[in-house]
C-alpha cells in the first residue's frame, strides 16, 4: 500500500492519478531548513524528512513525501504569512521568471530515494488591482509563492517550461516512473 505523507488536497488529488490504493498520513516533522542549504535542494530535503517520519511508523508500506517551493532570484518564497505578505510576493513575481521546485521522496523497508523536478514559470506584469483582487479571494494564502496555477493564479502565467503538475505540487508522471 502507498502512504502519502501530506495533508495537501492538491497532492491527494494528483496522487490519485498514480494509484487508487493509498491513504493519507500527514507528517508532523518540523520543516526547518538547515543552514547553508541551496534553495533548489530544500524541497527534496524536506520531502525526505516528511517521508522518513511516516516511514518510521509504517516501514513495510511505500511512503511518499513531497515539498514544493517557489524560487525567485535564488530566494525561496514559501507560503505567505498573511495577505500583505502575499501581495509582496506577487509584486516580486510580476513580469519575471521564477522556478518551481518539487522534491519527492519514496521510502520503503528502511531505504529512501528522492528526486527533484524543476519547472520555470514566467508571469505577466501585474498591476496592483489584479494582485489585491486575487489576494482577496484567499486562494494564495496556503500556496508557495502566493499563487495556485490550477486556480485563478493561472491568469498571471505568461509561459511555463516544464511539468505543469510539478507547479501544482506533484510531478505525477515522473513520480510514477520513479516508484516503478
MIGUFI-693436 format. One record per residue: y, z, x of N, C-alpha, C in turn. Coordinates in pm, whole numbers, plus 50000, padded with zeros to 5 digits. Layout:
<rs>
YZXYZXYZX...
</rs>
This chain:
<rs>
498815000050083500005000050000501245000050087502284993550036503574993450104504445004750050505235010550139506245020250100507575015350156508555014150069509895010450110510705023250125511125026050247511855038350278513345036450251513675033150127515065030150092515305033149945516495038249916516885040649777517705029049722517955018849802518805007649761518164999449650518854997949537518304989549430518214974849473519104970449561519044956549609517784954349693517474963849782516274962449864515014963349779515024971949679513874973049588513614959549522514664953349471514524940249405514044929649503514634929349621514254919249720512844921249772512424933849795511064936049843510054931749738510434932049612509574927249505509224912449518510014904949594509674890949623508504890049721508344900249804507274900549904505974905749843506084916549764504894922749706505244930449579504294930649486504444938949367503834952749389503044953949495502304966249522503054974649625504084981649578504834990449668505465001649588505835011949661506585022649596507775026349684508685033449624509915037449691509815052049731510045054749860510125068449910511325068650005512505072049954513705071950039513605081950154514115077850266514135086450384515325096050376515115108050426516205117750437516635119450582516195110350668516555111250810518065110050825518605118050916520035117550941520375104751017521245096750959521585083751016522785085051108522515089251230523585090551328523395080351438524495075251486524465065251593524485072351728523515069451813523555075251947524765070052024525305078152110526445073852192526065061652275526965052252281526795040752367525925029552312525405030852191524575020152136525465008552092525024996452124525774984652084525694983051932526774978351872526854976851726525684968751672525314957951741524244949251692522864955851701522714966251782521424973251794521284984851696522394989151637522375000751549521474999151426521544987951351520704987151232519204988251260518754982151367517334982951400516954997251437517815003951509517575017951546517465026651421518395024751326518385032651203517185029151114516805016451112515625012251035514365019051090514255019751221513105026451284513105041451251514285047251249514415061451217513955064151073514415055950979514035057550838512535055350817512035044450872510605041350855509735051950922510125056251040509355066451111509325079751038510425083250973510505095550895509475095450782509375084550711508435083550599507005081150648506855073450755505515070650809504845083550858505625093250902505045105950945504355113150828504835110650707504265116950587503155108450526503205095350552502225085850495501705076850607500945082350701500585074750821499655062750798498955062250687498005051350666498545040250576499755042250526500425031750448501325023650539501705011950494502665003750567504045007250517504845013250605506185017950567507235008550624508165004550537509234995350576510565002450564511325002150672512685007650672513654996350703514864997450650515884987250676517264993550677518154987450751519544991650754520414979450782521524978650712522424967150725523814971950763524434965050859525824967750894526604954750898527894956150877528834945150893529584947851024529684937651108530344939351237531504929551247532684935051268533904927051286534504930451420534644920451506535234922451638534554933951714533214934551705532444944451778532434958251716533104959951602533184973051536532374972951407531594983551386530774984751266531644988951148531524981351040532154985250914531044990150822530955003050804529925008750718530355008250573529825017350495530235018450355531585025450351532485020750268533805027150262533715041450209534565050050261534575063950218535265065850083536165056550051536935057549927537575043849900538245042049786538855029049756539875024449861540625033749916541625029950018540945024350143539825030350180539045025550295538485011550266538055009250142537544996050103538644985550115539844988750071540984979550083541224976250229541224986350313541454984450457540414975050518539134977150483538064968650536538234954250489538504952250361538624938750308539824931550368540914938550393542064932450460541704928250601540894936450668540464933050804539554920750804538714919250702537784907850693538464895050647539594896250582540304884850524540554873650626540064861750593540294849950677539534849850808538574858750824537864859850952536354858150936535714855451050534254855351057533784869151102532644873151048532024885651089530514883851087529824893651144528364893351146527814903951052526724900350986525964910050910524604911050979524254923151020523004925351092522154935051011520934930750981519964939550916518824941951013518564954651037517414958651115516274962251021515074958051055513884961350975512834967251068512154977551017511064983851093509844984951003508684982451062507414983350991506524992851071506125003851004505305014051070503985015950997502915017251075501585019951018500685025051130499855034751096498875040251191499515044651323500685050551315501345055851434502095045751517502045033151478502765022851552503945017851468505015014451537506205009551467506764997551543506964986651470507564974551528508824971351449509754964551514511014961951444511654949051492512624944451413513404932551448514764933451380515664924951422516974923951357517224909551317517944907951208518344894851160519874894551155520464883651204521924882651211522384870451131523384872651046523994861950967525494862450989526094850851010527544850051025528174846250891529184853850851529874851550725531354849650754531964839750689533404837750701534054839650565535134847450563535884849750440537084840350432537424836750310538714830250286539804840650311541034836050335542144845750338542284852050199542444865050195542514872350068543914878050049544414877549926545704883749901545504897949847546574905649848546484919749810545964921549667546364912649577545944914249438544434912249423543874901749485542444899749467541644911049532542164916549641541494928049703541554940149610542724943349558542844955149471542064953349341542044941249286541254938649165539764940749191539324936049308537904937549342537544952249364538374959349438538104973449464538084981349333538944977649239539004984549109537694983249030536874973149060535594971748990534594982349035534824988449151533894998349206532754992149285532594979049275531474972349343531434974749494532564974449563532484975449710532234989449764532244999549680532225013249730530895017749787529795011049755528505015149811527885004349898528744995849954528234984550032528874984150171528044981150270528554979550406529604968550407530724971250474531794961450482532604960250355532284968350254533034968950128532934956350043531804949150055531604937849963530124935349940529844929749824528494925549790528484910649769527814903249855527774888649845527034884249719526164892849665525404889649546526194892449419527394898049433528254901249319529574893849329530624900549284531944894249285532474891849427531904898749525532274896249664531974882049708531094875249635530774861249667532004852349659532994856349581534204848349564535064848049691534774856749786535534857349911534914849050022533674844750003532894838550111533184823650123533744819950238534034805850267532784798850319532054805750408530844799750464529884810650508528634806550520527594815550568526684807650661526354813650774525464807250870524314816950896523184814450829522034823250843521434826350708520714837250702519934841250586520814848550483520974842650366521734848850258521164862650223519844863650211519234876350172519444887250276519644883450400520004893050504521324899850471522264892150419523574897650383523444906950262522534903750171522284912450056521654925650102520844925150209520284937450263518844937150308518164925550292516774924650338516404910050362516164906350487515784892450518514324889950477514114886750351512764886850292511794877150358512204865050387511264855350446510824859750585511774864350665511444869050799510584881550792510934890750703510164903150690508734900450645508564891550549507204888350502506354883150618506884874150696506144868750810505884879450915506844888250934506704899151032505584908750989505514911850861504474920850809503094914650828502994901650801501704894750813501264894150958
</rs>
